[in-house]
Amino acid sequence: MKIYTKTGDKGETALYGGTRVSKASARVDSYGNIDELNSFIGIAKSHIEDEEVLRQLRKIQFDLFTVGSEAATPVDKLMLANGKSRLPLVISDTEIEELENWMDFFDEKTEPLQFFILPGGGKAATFLHAARTICRRAERSLVFLNESEEVRPELIKYLNRLSDYLFVLARYISKINNEPEEYWNPNER
């Protein structure tokens, strides 16, 4: 099988379930942002040595494929004619709680926040901060899609929690790598 199909040469693509839409549609934009987020997490991973963090990020990348597959599936195509789910996996409160537990652990290891943090630090922390902002964009794009087509609330909730996780993880990575955080303190202008 060749990687190129030529079916998108006129600016359309097929969603999961077969429906053809413009590549500029809100649905395609949403799962494209999720894909970009996944790639940035991969970049961050290439600068991280902590095995537990790498395990968590691999799990998150797996979960992002799950989120993306659902984002690529119109709600009327989620169920097959035989009544079974088209998708073998969906994001649930379990994955959201997992992010919260990981966040709580990392948050306990860092100093309490007093000011906003300037995105930066070492390479890993910087890429995690970039991934956090892409995650926020992916979340906004799902919210925008939800204004015209139904999106399961767990998907939006997962991305909301993931952006918080990426922020806390960036702080934790800076700490274990002895990289100072820079603060945005309006009183020190």
KASUL-V944570 format. One line per field, one symbol per residue. phi: phi as a letter, one per 40 degrees, with the letter a starting at -180 (. if undefined). burial: # if it has 24 or more other ideal C-beta (glycine too) atoms within 12 Angstrom, else .. Layout:
BEGIN
phi=???
burial=???
END
This chain:
BEGIN
phi=.cccbgcbcbgbaccchhccacccccccdcccccccddcccccddcbbbcccccccccccccccccccccccbddcbcbcdcgcccccbbcbccccccdccccdcccccbcccbbcccdihccccccccccccccccccdccccdccbbcbdccccccccccccdccccdcccdcccfbccbbcbccbc
burial=............#.##....#...##############.###.##.##....#..##.###.#############.##.......##..##...##.##..##..#...#......#.#.##.#########.######.###.##..#.##.######################.....#........
END
